[in-house]
Amino acid sequence: MSNFHNLYNWQESLYFKLNNTKNCDLNRLLHLHCPSTKALKANKNHAFAQRETLIIRFQEYFNRTLSEGGSQAQLLNLFYSAQIYLKWVDKYQEEAFTKTSVEQYCKHLVIRARRKEIKNTSFSKTRAHLVSLFQALELPLQWFHDVPSLPKNDAEPFEAYSRTDLKQLLPLLRALFKQTSEQFLTEPEKYMRAHKNTSTMSFHYKNHIYQLRCAVSKMIAAATYLLAFYTYANSSVLFSLTRPQRITVPIQEIWYTMPAFKRRAFKIVQLEIGAHDMYIPKYAMSFFDRLLEVSIAIDSSDDSLLLQTCHSNQISPIDQPMLSAFSRKWLSKNFKLMDERNRDLRPVISRFRKTGSQLSIYHQGNIAQGILLDSAPNVLNKHYATGNKLNNQGMTQDVALIRQEQAISKSSAKSAQKALNIDILTVEEALRINIPLNSSANGGRCNNPFGEKSKSFSHKAKRHLLNEGERLACADLIKCFGCPHQVIVQSVEDIWCLLSFKECIEESLYMHLDAYHYKSNFKEIVDFIENNILPKISKQIMKQVEIQFDEIGRHPLWQEAGSVRPLTKIPV
């Protein structure tokens, strides 16, 4: 054992810098009240606590764990647990690392939990970390036998965001990342060498200009939250993502795949993002391409992390404290976002994941939810079975009113809903953010498929045993063109279908009696597509569609000219 008198001075061997840029300075634990590292290095007089034997043992545990590749997050938890425990011990003049001090410390926490100052779950977590600390120091675990365990009955899972919440958060985060990334990519070295307290960028939002300090960290924090929204990944996965491999699959689609190791589940998950015909916002890919440019500019080395920040030329991975500082300090201070219950609204990765869970289970079912979140059924039931509280209360109120009206009027649920003028149920309103535009077979989409024009279809369908209150979506493929509700989405899949439809119409010329017959049926449609739609399609999309035509041919719906026969005004 080394001489302890050297420990009165700050020792480099007791200072551990972890990969997540967090520091564990065991020198602090040697002195009463655990003074800061800065104070210790200043050679100020700090009372020695006479617990050097156990701190040296703690140092050996750190060295052993790091050499074996153990969890650095666990080391950080043990250090924080020891620091808080020793501060309490020194404050109340108890002897550290004894059975009596452990019981008194835990009694103090139990009293706080009963006063509702802390949650039972917080006490249980603190107790578990303290047990792990004593185990690492090779102290008797029997000391905890008389320490009570509180029921974990006050845990509250994260709420999903409501649609109103997302309308406030997402435009702000997108604007912040877009503007900061544009400035950063013009001169990356300038922003990377800047001190974190130096204002280097500006952010324009809703007629206000904000000067940004530690701008690179704010840029990456915004990107992290956006990536959480687009992928529904949890924080541990996002923090461990390496810059992805780029994979080109058939028909020139670009996909990125990123492996991430989940320590507690002891498995590797694959996070994938790519351009495809699923209903994911089209700007997600442009965001991700920009994020890759930023990531490469910060650290171009192989297998580097995707999400890293930099100041004073010091590169470090993004972590939870950085995100908390961004959302709790800067975002809350400058924008003061409030939710529908007048509470502070902040971006939280777990809430984005919960939102994705609710959207997937509502639109695709339990199996899709499990696949998307890659979690076991018991985890889904525990953490992802509830939605947004306000939406849940609204839905309960809807159900109660409808059931009451049913009992009074002896009518169906749809009739009762109509009688109460409930146009859309709360749950449908909350989750329709992920309901895509209704796709049409002609390659276009409709933003109001159940509007006035659907009534004629519903009226005709009554002869086919359509239930009362049910309606059919508008399905007039010819009248879509020029309709104010038609929407053309610039995606390869949609434009491929649209051009296949147009080509099929043109090929049907031979089926008509003459040119006049053909023009009477389809001339207006072809002219509208050529004059009003195709000139507005990006050249990049058109080039990819041409490749798709060469490799696959026409869309399966429009393989033969006879496919358009039912659409003619004058029979063919």
C-alpha positions as MATLAB code, in Angstrom:
seq = 'MSNFHNLYNWQESLYFKLNNTKNCDLNRLLHLHCPSTKALKANKNHAFAQRETLIIRFQEYFNRTLSEGGSQAQLLNLFYSAQIYLKWVDKYQEEAFTKTSVEQYCKHLVIRARRKEIKNTSFSKTRAHLVSLFQALELPLQWFHDVPSLPKNDAEPFEAYSRTDLKQLLPLLRALFKQTSEQFLTEPEKYMRAHKNTSTMSFHYKNHIYQLRCAVSKMIAAATYLLAFYTYANSSVLFSLTRPQRITVPIQEIWYTMPAFKRRAFKIVQLEIGAHDMYIPKYAMSFFDRLLEVSIAIDSSDDSLLLQTCHSNQISPIDQPMLSAFSRKWLSKNFKLMDERNRDLRPVISRFRKTGSQLSIYHQGNIAQGILLDSAPNVLNKHYATGNKLNNQGMTQDVALIRQEQAISKSSAKSAQKALNIDILTVEEALRINIPLNSSANGGRCNNPFGEKSKSFSHKAKRHLLNEGERLACADLIKCFGCPHQVIVQSVEDIWCLLSFKECIEESLYMHLDAYHYKSNFKEIVDFIENNILPKISKQIMKQVEIQFDEIGRHPLWQEAGSVRPLTKIPV';
ca = [
       0.000    0.000    0.000;
       1.347    3.421   -0.927;
       2.059    6.153    1.603;
      -1.100    8.083    2.327;
       0.576   11.390    3.137;
       0.965   11.982   -0.640;
      -2.807   11.940   -0.980;
      -3.115   15.312    0.735;
      -2.073   16.792   -2.616;
      -4.088   16.330   -5.807;
      -3.060   13.067   -7.500;
      -3.295   12.436  -11.264;
      -3.682    8.680  -10.653;
      -7.005    9.285   -8.891;
      -8.429   11.263  -11.807;
     -10.350    9.289  -14.462;
     -11.579   10.801  -17.734;
     -14.253    8.608  -19.271;
     -15.189    8.281  -22.929;
     -18.372   10.294  -22.471;
     -16.218   13.301  -21.476;
     -17.316   12.966  -17.849;
     -14.642   13.098  -15.154;
     -14.469   11.032  -11.985;
     -12.026   12.711   -9.626;
     -11.550   10.415   -6.628;
      -9.341   13.077   -5.020;
     -12.543   14.870   -4.090;
     -13.758   11.914   -2.027;
     -10.654   12.096    0.195;
     -11.685   15.455    1.669;
     -14.643   16.557    3.757;
     -17.659   17.743    1.750;
     -16.014   16.624   -1.529;
     -14.654   19.984   -2.786;
     -14.353   20.598   -6.504;
     -11.311   19.607   -8.536;
     -10.597   23.271   -9.252;
     -10.549   24.076   -5.533;
      -8.243   21.149   -4.786;
      -5.779   22.136   -7.500;
      -5.677   25.662   -6.105;
      -3.995   24.186   -2.987;
      -6.588   25.620   -0.661;
      -6.762   24.119    2.803;
      -9.354   21.350    2.785;
      -9.907   19.034    5.718;
      -8.767   15.470    5.114;
     -11.526   12.900    5.766;
      -9.455    9.875    6.865;
     -11.043    7.421    4.405;
      -8.047    6.933    2.131;
      -7.977    3.105    2.403;
     -11.413    2.714    0.818;
     -10.762    5.398   -1.791;
      -7.600    3.582   -2.895;
      -9.712    0.428   -3.120;
     -12.207    2.394   -5.216;
      -9.328    3.488   -7.478;
      -8.286   -0.143   -7.975;
     -11.866   -1.026   -8.886;
     -11.891    1.764  -11.501;
      -8.611    0.569  -13.008;
      -9.780   -3.041  -13.092;
     -13.139   -2.207  -14.683;
     -11.627    0.020  -17.360;
      -8.957   -2.534  -18.271;
     -11.643   -5.231  -18.637;
     -13.829   -3.046  -20.843;
     -16.584   -2.689  -18.250;
     -19.421   -0.187  -18.300;
     -18.194    3.389  -17.908;
     -21.768    4.534  -17.293;
     -21.851    2.241  -14.256;
     -18.577    3.739  -12.987;
     -20.061    7.211  -13.327;
     -23.150    6.132  -11.383;
     -20.989    4.694   -8.588;
     -18.906    7.871   -8.406;
     -21.986   10.115   -8.174;
     -23.522    7.768   -5.599;
     -20.363    7.878   -3.464;
     -20.126   11.648   -3.763;
     -23.731   12.269   -2.654;
     -23.469    9.740    0.187;
     -20.193   11.211    1.496;
     -21.507   14.782    1.335;
     -24.466   13.697    3.490;
     -22.170   11.846    5.900;
     -19.886   14.869    6.295;
     -22.820   17.243    6.731;
     -24.326   15.223    9.596;
     -20.942   14.194   11.021;
     -21.463   10.464   10.581;
     -18.635    8.001   10.044;
     -18.427    7.048    6.380;
     -18.860    3.488    5.093;
     -20.352    2.027    8.257;
     -23.572    0.150    8.948;
     -24.928    3.014   11.059;
     -24.302    5.701    8.452;
     -25.876    3.549    5.718;
     -29.026    3.009    7.783;
     -29.283    6.695    8.719;
     -28.699    7.846    5.147;
     -31.345    5.489    3.758;
     -33.741    6.478    6.575;
     -33.300   10.096    5.502;
     -34.186    9.139    1.904;
     -37.236    7.127    3.009;
     -38.560   10.141    4.917;
     -38.113   12.293    1.802;
     -39.958    9.697   -0.272;
     -42.883    9.628    2.199;
     -43.055   13.408    2.014;
     -43.256   13.045   -1.784;
     -40.059   15.049   -2.181;
     -38.620   12.184   -4.229;
     -40.276    9.213   -5.898;
     -40.101    5.679   -4.586;
     -38.374    4.738   -7.823;
     -35.671    7.351   -7.148;
     -35.077    5.872   -3.686;
     -34.884    2.356   -5.138;
     -32.356    3.486   -7.743;
     -30.235    5.279   -5.116;
     -30.320    2.225   -2.850;
     -29.305   -0.073   -5.725;
     -26.359    2.159   -6.655;
     -25.270    2.293   -3.018;
     -25.353   -1.505   -2.784;
     -23.207   -1.713   -5.933;
     -20.788    0.815   -4.441;
     -20.354   -1.166   -1.232;
     -19.933   -4.346   -3.242;
     -17.180   -2.690   -5.315;
     -15.449   -1.629   -2.058;
     -15.770   -5.183   -0.685;
     -17.872   -4.054    2.282;
     -20.534   -6.277    3.898;
     -23.832   -6.226    2.001;
     -25.563   -7.458    5.175;
     -25.558   -3.813    6.281;
     -28.471   -3.255    3.895;
     -30.673   -6.029    5.336;
     -32.398   -3.580    7.693;
     -32.810   -0.930    5.011;
     -36.420   -0.979    3.749;
     -37.396   -1.399    0.097;
     -40.182    0.839   -1.104;
     -42.754   -0.313   -3.715;
     -42.151    0.991   -7.210;
     -45.749    2.080   -7.587;
     -45.236    5.732   -8.455;
     -43.299    5.304  -11.676;
     -44.776    7.348  -14.516;
     -43.956    6.376  -18.106;
     -43.149    9.178  -20.495;
     -46.156   10.701  -22.244;
     -46.451   10.695  -25.999;
     -46.448   14.129  -27.591;
     -49.782   15.458  -28.772;
     -50.170   16.795  -32.273;
     -50.157   20.336  -30.907;
     -46.876   19.650  -29.094;
     -45.202   18.390  -32.259;
     -46.372   21.442  -34.203;
     -44.435   23.598  -31.760;
     -41.307   21.475  -31.389;
     -40.544   20.141  -34.865;
     -40.519   23.401  -36.872;
     -38.234   24.968  -34.262;
     -35.778   22.055  -34.253;
     -35.776   21.794  -38.048;
     -35.137   25.521  -38.467;
     -32.347   25.477  -35.880;
     -30.536   22.539  -37.463;
     -30.972   23.845  -41.005;
     -29.626   27.318  -40.266;
     -26.757   26.245  -38.004;
     -25.641   23.444  -40.336;
     -25.569   25.854  -43.302;
     -23.349   28.230  -41.343;
     -21.163   25.425  -39.991;
     -20.455   23.826  -43.376;
     -19.224   27.115  -44.842;
     -16.196   27.083  -42.517;
     -16.147   24.097  -40.113;
     -12.685   24.793  -38.694;
     -13.741   28.240  -37.503;
     -16.647   26.936  -35.453;
     -14.759   23.883  -34.148;
     -11.900   25.909  -32.692;
     -14.196   28.503  -31.098;
     -14.488   28.528  -27.304;
     -17.831   27.348  -25.961;
     -18.553   30.783  -24.472;
     -17.976   32.610  -27.762;
     -20.973   33.615  -29.906;
     -20.246   32.319  -33.391;
     -23.619   31.737  -35.079;
     -26.995   33.448  -35.330;
     -30.441   31.873  -35.481;
     -33.426   33.663  -37.061;
     -36.844   32.456  -35.936;
     -40.204   34.247  -35.987;
     -38.755   37.721  -36.459;
     -36.189   37.288  -33.679;
     -32.420   36.874  -33.955;
     -30.637   34.712  -31.383;
     -26.855   34.773  -30.955;
     -25.599   31.246  -30.299;
     -22.793   30.255  -27.970;
     -21.497   26.699  -28.117;
     -23.283   26.644  -31.468;
     -21.972   23.274  -32.652;
     -23.446   21.576  -29.579;
     -26.823   23.228  -30.194;
     -26.737   22.103  -33.813;
     -26.013   18.487  -32.865;
     -28.582   18.552  -30.043;
     -31.284   19.625  -32.514;
     -30.142   16.878  -34.901;
     -30.308   14.288  -32.110;
     -33.908   15.142  -31.283;
     -34.913   15.140  -34.962;
     -33.253   11.762  -35.440;
     -35.151   10.483  -32.395;
     -38.412   11.640  -33.994;
     -37.668   10.070  -37.386;
     -36.353    6.742  -36.062;
     -38.095    6.338  -32.644;
     -34.744    5.116  -31.276;
     -33.901    5.470  -27.591;
     -31.047    7.572  -26.235;
     -28.554    4.746  -25.667;
     -28.900    3.692  -29.317;
     -28.592    7.240  -30.653;
     -25.515    8.010  -28.536;
     -23.711    4.871  -29.738;
     -24.473    5.195  -33.475;
     -21.418    5.099  -35.696;
     -21.526    6.914  -39.003;
     -23.485    4.596  -41.288;
     -22.567    2.580  -44.284;
     -24.233    3.633  -47.498;
     -26.044    0.837  -49.307;
     -27.482    1.049  -52.819;
     -30.354   -1.367  -53.329;
     -32.273   -2.100  -56.553;
     -33.939    0.788  -58.420;
     -31.296    3.163  -57.067;
     -32.722    3.623  -53.593;
     -30.183    4.837  -51.039;
     -30.250    3.331  -47.552;
     -28.070    3.927  -44.519;
     -27.618    1.249  -41.879;
     -26.100    1.803  -38.431;
     -25.503   -0.924  -35.821;
     -25.850   -0.085  -32.126;
     -25.217   -2.280  -29.089;
     -27.853   -2.248  -26.326;
     -25.951   -3.199  -23.189;
     -28.857   -4.065  -20.898;
     -30.626   -6.128  -23.564;
     -27.225   -7.538  -24.643;
     -28.006   -7.377  -28.330;
     -27.115   -5.389  -31.411;
     -29.905   -3.487  -33.153;
     -29.793   -2.080  -36.672;
     -31.033    1.448  -37.236;
     -31.907    2.050  -40.883;
     -33.013    5.152  -42.729;
     -33.643    5.470  -46.430;
     -35.803    6.770  -49.256;
     -38.782    4.509  -49.849;
     -42.527    4.513  -50.460;
     -43.478    4.191  -46.785;
     -45.230    7.151  -45.225;
     -42.247    8.866  -43.665;
     -41.727   12.625  -44.207;
     -39.798   13.132  -47.419;
     -37.576   15.783  -45.827;
     -36.225   13.142  -43.419;
     -33.714   12.026  -46.055;
     -32.506   15.549  -46.852;
     -32.056   16.105  -43.105;
     -30.043   12.911  -42.766;
     -27.843   13.716  -45.763;
     -27.057   17.086  -44.191;
     -26.343   15.413  -40.840;
     -23.828   13.116  -42.548;
     -22.036   16.119  -44.049;
     -21.834   17.735  -40.624;
     -20.639   14.509  -38.975;
     -17.859   14.033  -41.548;
     -16.780   17.668  -41.167;
     -16.448   17.207  -37.393;
     -14.669   13.837  -37.496;
     -13.787   12.123  -40.774;
     -12.097    9.083  -39.187;
     -13.448    5.614  -39.874;
     -16.044    4.216  -37.456;
     -16.492    7.574  -35.747;
     -19.710    8.300  -33.911;
     -22.501    9.919  -35.895;
     -23.440   12.474  -33.230;
     -20.441   14.401  -31.908;
     -19.848   17.993  -30.906;
     -16.701   20.103  -30.808;
     -15.403   23.274  -29.175;
     -11.834   24.495  -28.729;
     -10.877   21.726  -31.206;
     -11.923   19.112  -28.632;
     -14.269   16.521  -30.146;
     -16.644   14.767  -27.762;
     -19.752   12.605  -28.198;
     -23.166   14.029  -27.458;
     -24.597   12.856  -24.131;
     -27.604   13.360  -21.905;
     -26.222   16.286  -19.854;
     -25.557   18.213  -23.086;
     -29.106   17.575  -24.283;
     -30.493   18.576  -20.885;
     -28.501   21.821  -20.941;
     -29.806   22.541  -24.445;
     -33.482   21.876  -23.650;
     -33.704   23.045  -20.019;
     -31.507   26.134  -20.215;
     -31.290   27.545  -23.719;
     -34.537   26.307  -25.293;
     -36.766   26.923  -22.264;
     -35.204   30.319  -21.571;
     -35.560   31.685  -25.110;
     -38.784   30.137  -26.387;
     -40.923   29.247  -23.339;
     -42.929   26.550  -25.108;
     -46.061   25.377  -23.278;
     -48.232   22.317  -23.860;
     -52.024   22.133  -23.759;
     -52.013   21.827  -19.963;
     -49.818   24.906  -19.568;
     -46.713   22.910  -18.631;
     -43.202   23.485  -19.929;
     -42.764   21.767  -23.274;
     -39.298   20.416  -24.033;
     -37.925   17.842  -26.475;
     -37.311   14.488  -24.794;
     -35.987   11.440  -26.665;
     -38.170    9.023  -24.696;
     -41.288   11.038  -25.514;
     -40.488   10.945  -29.236;
     -40.090    7.175  -28.933;
     -43.390    6.943  -27.068;
     -45.061    9.007  -29.804;
     -43.753    6.612  -32.437;
     -45.060    3.696  -30.398;
     -48.569    5.174  -30.270;
     -48.604    5.988  -33.974;
     -47.413    2.518  -34.968;
     -49.878    0.646  -32.756;
     -52.776    2.836  -33.924;
     -52.077    2.491  -37.639;
     -50.349   -0.907  -37.902;
     -51.061   -2.906  -34.745;
     -49.130   -4.576  -31.926;
     -46.821   -6.643  -34.129;
     -45.606   -3.589  -36.062;
     -45.097   -1.752  -32.770;
     -42.891   -4.561  -31.436;
     -40.842   -4.711  -34.633;
     -40.402   -0.937  -34.798;
     -39.330   -0.499  -31.172;
     -37.455   -3.827  -30.982;
     -38.637   -4.379  -27.414;
     -40.035   -7.403  -25.582;
     -43.823   -7.579  -24.910;
     -43.413   -6.963  -21.173;
     -41.384   -3.804  -21.896;
     -44.022   -2.600  -24.356;
     -46.800   -3.185  -21.811;
     -44.885   -1.430  -19.039;
     -43.572    1.621  -20.858;
     -45.508    2.009  -24.123;
     -49.102    1.005  -23.333;
     -50.328    4.490  -22.375;
     -50.512    7.555  -24.581;
     -50.910   11.247  -23.891;
     -52.918   11.914  -20.714;
     -54.881   14.826  -22.140;
     -55.798   12.834  -25.246;
     -56.799    9.873  -23.085;
     -59.088   12.073  -21.005;
     -60.628   13.558  -24.137;
     -61.235   10.103  -25.590;
     -62.870    8.939  -22.351;
     -65.162   11.956  -22.494;
     -66.041   11.211  -26.136;
     -66.937    7.612  -25.295;
     -69.053    8.628  -22.280;
     -71.034   11.190  -24.312;
     -71.592    8.796  -27.220;
     -72.722    5.967  -24.929;
     -75.102    8.309  -23.136;
     -76.628    9.459  -26.436;
     -76.937    5.841  -27.571;
     -78.840    4.933  -24.412;
     -81.191    7.898  -24.792;
     -81.867    7.686  -28.546;
     -81.444    3.901  -28.984;
     -79.189    4.585  -31.986;
     -75.884    3.307  -33.320;
     -72.533    4.714  -32.216;
     -72.058    6.525  -35.561;
     -75.518    8.112  -35.343;
     -74.905    9.178  -31.757;
     -71.571   10.723  -32.734;
     -73.261   12.637  -35.553;
     -76.085   13.810  -33.259;
     -73.516   15.190  -30.811;
     -71.665   16.985  -33.641;
     -68.441   15.149  -32.822;
     -66.830   15.351  -36.257;
     -63.616   13.596  -35.277;
     -62.776   11.597  -32.186;
     -59.986   12.836  -29.938;
     -57.774    9.826  -30.660;
     -58.178   10.300  -34.426;
     -57.334   13.982  -34.154;
     -54.267   13.254  -32.035;
     -52.878   10.537  -34.262;
     -53.856   11.679  -37.732;
     -50.451   13.340  -38.045;
     -49.183   10.015  -39.329;
     -52.192    9.266  -41.529;
     -50.809    9.822  -45.021;
     -52.509   11.489  -47.946;
     -54.866    9.042  -49.567;
     -53.040    7.415  -52.479;
     -54.767    7.189  -55.851;
     -54.110    4.619  -58.535;
     -53.170    7.379  -60.987;
     -50.071    8.379  -58.998;
     -51.603   11.380  -57.282;
     -52.913   11.743  -53.752;
     -55.959   13.324  -52.161;
     -56.044   15.468  -49.037;
     -59.832   15.159  -48.670;
     -60.930   11.709  -49.900;
     -64.140   11.798  -47.819;
     -65.259   15.268  -48.864;
     -68.263   16.322  -50.897;
     -67.218   14.333  -53.964;
     -67.283   11.076  -52.022;
     -71.017   11.382  -51.362;
     -71.939   10.286  -54.884;
     -69.864    7.133  -54.484;
     -71.412    6.403  -51.101;
     -74.899    6.889  -52.531;
     -74.258    4.420  -55.350;
     -72.733    1.902  -52.928;
     -75.882    1.562  -50.829;
     -77.094   -1.049  -53.301;
     -74.015   -3.086  -52.345;
     -75.031   -3.318  -48.658;
     -72.942   -0.386  -47.446;
     -73.637    0.039  -43.725;
     -75.412    3.135  -42.465;
     -73.036    5.967  -41.751;
     -70.187    4.481  -43.820;
     -68.801    6.343  -46.827;
     -66.520    5.494  -49.697;
     -63.538    7.633  -50.597;
     -63.710    9.562  -53.857;
     -62.345    7.302  -56.606;
     -62.852    9.262  -59.844;
     -59.354    8.917  -61.297;
     -60.116   11.130  -64.274;
     -61.578   14.054  -62.337;
     -58.604   14.018  -59.934;
     -56.610   16.149  -62.383;
     -57.588   19.755  -61.809;
     -59.348   18.953  -58.540;
     -58.290   21.346  -55.734;
     -57.833   18.390  -53.382;
     -55.272   16.609  -55.570;
     -51.720   16.523  -54.229;
     -48.673   15.410  -56.208;
     -45.855   14.116  -54.007;
     -42.380   14.277  -55.519;
     -41.370   10.708  -54.786;
     -40.024    8.155  -57.241;
     -42.854    5.748  -56.473;
     -45.637    8.286  -57.092;
     -44.166    9.837  -60.241;
     -43.441    6.366  -61.631;
     -47.105    5.478  -61.146;
     -48.250    8.806  -62.665;
     -46.104    8.450  -65.793;
     -47.161    4.817  -66.162;
     -50.790    5.975  -66.055;
     -50.082    8.646  -68.706;
     -48.221    6.186  -70.933;
     -51.042    3.675  -70.615;
     -53.552    6.353  -71.683;
     -51.444    7.264  -74.721;
     -51.095    3.627  -75.694;
     -54.880    3.201  -75.597;
     -55.140    5.303  -78.787;
     -55.364    2.135  -80.923;
     -58.460    1.057  -78.964;
     -60.424    4.166  -79.987;
     -62.372    4.627  -83.202;
     -60.381    7.689  -84.247;
     -58.327   10.595  -82.902;
     -61.456   12.569  -82.018;
     -62.728    9.623  -79.957;
     -59.401    9.464  -78.106;
     -59.242   13.238  -77.481;
     -62.794   13.237  -76.117;
     -61.764   10.713  -73.494;
     -58.222   11.655  -72.471;
     -56.856   14.806  -74.140;
     -57.585   17.062  -71.166;
     -55.875   14.620  -68.793;
     -52.697   14.265  -70.863;
     -52.465   18.044  -71.398;
     -52.921   18.702  -67.670;
     -50.159   16.246  -66.739;
     -47.738   17.625  -69.337;
     -48.421   21.303  -68.680;
     -49.228   21.509  -64.980;
     -47.430   18.625  -63.281;
     -44.330   17.411  -65.119;
     -42.628   20.842  -65.413;
     -42.677   21.102  -61.598;
     -41.062   17.702  -60.945;
     -37.374   17.867  -59.999;
     -34.854   16.610  -62.524;
     -33.347   14.267  -59.959;
     -36.706   12.547  -59.404;
     -37.311   12.286  -63.150;
     -33.893   10.726  -63.672;
     -34.599    8.079  -61.012;
     -38.010    7.384  -62.545;
     -36.395    6.869  -65.957;
     -34.006    4.338  -64.410;
     -36.983    2.583  -62.833;
     -38.755    2.431  -66.206;
     -35.625    0.921  -67.788;
     -35.155   -1.703  -65.067;
     -38.757   -2.624  -64.222;
     -41.041   -1.104  -66.831;
     -44.432    0.373  -66.111;
     -46.155    0.332  -62.744;
     -48.019   -2.973  -62.065;
     -51.367   -1.134  -62.101;
     -50.822    0.174  -65.626;
     -49.164   -2.631  -67.552;
     -51.707   -2.829  -70.391;
     -53.677   -0.236  -72.318;
     -56.893   -2.034  -71.477;
     -56.474   -0.935  -67.853;
     -57.882    2.496  -68.697;
     -61.007    1.160  -70.457;
     -63.264    1.617  -67.362;
     -62.209    5.277  -67.128;
     -63.428    6.421  -70.553;
     -66.244    8.950  -70.894;
     -67.269    7.524  -74.264;
     -67.136    3.694  -74.229;
     -64.283    2.085  -76.130;
];
